[in-house]
Amino acid sequence: MKRIYFICLLLLGFSSWAIAQTRTVKGKVTDATSGEPLPLVSVQVKGTTSGTQTDTHGNFSLQVPEGKKTELLFSYIGYTAVTLTADNVNMTIKMEPNNKKLDEIVVVGYGLVKKRDLTGSVVSVKGEELKKVPSTNVMESVQGKLPGVDITRSSGAAGAKVNVTVRGNRSIKASNGPLYIVDGVQYENIQDINPNDIQSMEVLKDASSTAIYGSRGANGVIMVTTKRGTSGKPRVNISSYVGSSEVNGYPRMSNGPEYTALKREANRTTGRWASEADDSKIFNAFELDEIKNNLWANYADLLLHKGLQQDYQAGISGGSEKTKVYFSFDYFNEKGLLKLDDLKRYSTRLNIDQTINDAIKIGAQSQITYYEQSTRRDPLNQANKYIPLAIPYDSAGNLVLFPNSGSAINPLADEQPNAYQNNTRTTRTFINAYLELTPFSGFMFRSNFGVTLENAKQGVFASKNSIDRSTASTSRSQSNGSTRRYLSWENVATYNKTIGDHSFGITGVASVLSDQRDSSLMQGEGQLLPSQLYYAMQNNVSGIAARSMYQSSKLISFTGRLNYAYKGKYLLSLTGRSDGSSKLSPGNKWAFFPSAAAAWRISDEAFMKSQTFFSDLKLRVSYGIAGNDAVDPYSTMSYLTKIPFSWDDTNAAMAYTIGDQAGNKGLKWELSATKNIGLDFGIIANRITGSIDYYDTQTKDLLLQRTLPTSSGVSTVVQNIGKTRNRGIEIGINTTNISTGDFRWTSNIVYSRNKEEIVALADGSTNDVANGWFIGSPVKVYYDYEKIGIWQTNEAAEATKYGYKPGDIKVKDQDGKGTINTSDRIILGAQVPKWSGGFNNDFRYKNFDLNIYVFARIGQWINSEYAAKYDPQGLENSAPVNYWTPENPSNDYPRPNASLSKDGTPFIKTLGYRDGSFVKIRNLSLGYTFSADALKSLHLSSLRLYVTGKNLFTFSKVKDYDPERGGDLSNPLTRMYVAGINVEF
């Protein structure tokens, strides 16, 4: 006990000594401009973990060591950090606002501008953000992160493209895809660009931002700026990841017992089957044996495997003050979920910038991309309808081409040697050279010449034992070739001048674009040797065919833009562009596209200086007109096509007729007028920043392919008919939730809501039911009867009035007239969402980083192929659904009936419509970055290891299926698990 007292006395004495060796420092932190106190400022003893925060009045109190020099580090979001020596007991600290975010340079059309000076609706993403989600296509990595930009994956196949629309669908038949500009030059194949090569990406959304690109910018502009070389010591970056993919939920078809029960019930309905003693009446001998021995197969399980994705990239940046070089190489390989589904991509980039003297600068950006792709003819459609009682392999393990002596070929047939091949090799070369002259202060002239050369070769071979040729007696070989030459020459002159409080910027552009494409096809049947595939076309014995095609179009443009600023807080931008397109009719080829935008930097006003809540506040308004000529060349002309003709039984002659599409000599521009009002804000010293935009786009003179009556002798014609409208709201918010010395949590919230509707069609206010186009509704809708259940036994009398019986599908009598006819069809839902959004969170604790990203698409409808996978006859396999029987009065699916085909079942198409809304955890990534001290011995400047889960969890009303796919069962979407490394030295 005495020892314990003694130890306690020693500890008390030590504590008193320790307290005596410290002193208290107090102080107040204020805004250097307004003098307002700053709360929650981090005050830390430099080089230690000791620290505190200021209170609501900006005051702090901190214990510091006595008798030694102590430095305090003051840091606060939105302000420049301050380091001061704790000499005084009472300190006064004034912190300067840090406007780095506002001074960030943003790439806009034919120029650069500070973020604070933007007048249009532009969102910018830095290269680091693009690398967080490993993906085939860089656009996939920003899904849900860009307000107003709707991005979905088209399928889960290797190298599958990504669907991108900006602020909805304006056109009904013409292209709605955005314009991609890479280093100032148009480049359509965004999937070629390696995310590691990208410095920044900007999306121009409103008409004032896109108008400088005229017709090309009608659907929004996505600008990509690649990395450049830097002066000084060369920097090498190596990045690599490997990921394993699996199907992100795939619903199963009926197993053997379930299919057997369905077929029995279908035949019980017709009186052909009453008990298992009648099985021989409806099943063949093979099937009876398999039913007896409980033998059955799940063909989807046999076809779907784990996939693999891997990427290896190396980049080097270096140079001198006058010569800067960036070089990179990337190898990407993706193996899909199906055999024969494989993509290899090799790309290399070389960017050179050379300063000749103070007035002359030249340079070039170049990229070569080579693809080797093997595409699988998707077999899942065949597999999902294949009866499960047909066993795919015999007792020796050999594939049975026609199981159970059936007429349908085995869904695994294409996987056999020399059965099926679809291989494409594509090379794209992109070169952009420029000359930049600055002969005097404020003036710059830049001439860009860009060339994109594309060469693709596709070979397809389908043997007589393949799925495609299973009903034919011979094989088929195809060899397809295509080339493209895209030339762009643009000359840009800019002049900037400041006179007192007035700043002027003038830009003039003249450009010529040329697009030439040609393709050819050779085809034959009965290849001599299957191993010759599609190479020796001359060895085919029949069905020889050859076709070729050529297209050419040109676009000439002249553009002018004036930017004006008064005192840096009143901003004005005026743009005018004149485009001439060879695709349109004489007299209609040219159109003028004007735009105007203004902005008021409210936060720069004197009356805002006394408040501290808003650190940035800017109001923007804009209006502009953009055009669209996105139709095929020669749509103004009718064409001839060859037809067989003979005047008797033995003599034939060459004959021609007008093609299916008639030419239109009055074809002109499709025009879109957009109004936009936006608010950019920063609050609490930019701890929260964001923007809110409301827009209204009205499009007229749609380039629409109209169906003509057969009496006209042609099928269609492209005309300027109809109007559409898109209006909506976009919100993007960035927050710094927590920021201390060791821990930081930031968030990004995106919300987009777009109302898309057709305003007018060919006959004004008349709907086009045949094409599914309806006034007041989006372009893509589901129009059908509304299923409300199944007619039940106690409703037999009422069902008879409508002409149906218990067990049939029951649909709603919309007009209440006591009959069901075409007037009872309604719009059930649209394929576009009512709103979409993303919630991105980045956490950093010391050297660890964690990213959690959630994406949602709400209000979209899908036509579920799985939900409609029901064959009431039992001739094909079905989904294991809850169908009606007298003993099971279901309201889900009608009664099986062997005498009624699927297409003959009333209202059978209503089974597939589903609410396809979903929320998914798009990305979950954990990384660790090694400290600089730990890397010294390895001579590395940076090393980060990470693991990522991509598309991990999907929450929706659709079970075992990712509704982002849209309803198709072919090429399902995937989830992926990734491990990667980033090294820099």
Disulfide bonds with the S-S distance in Angstrom:
none
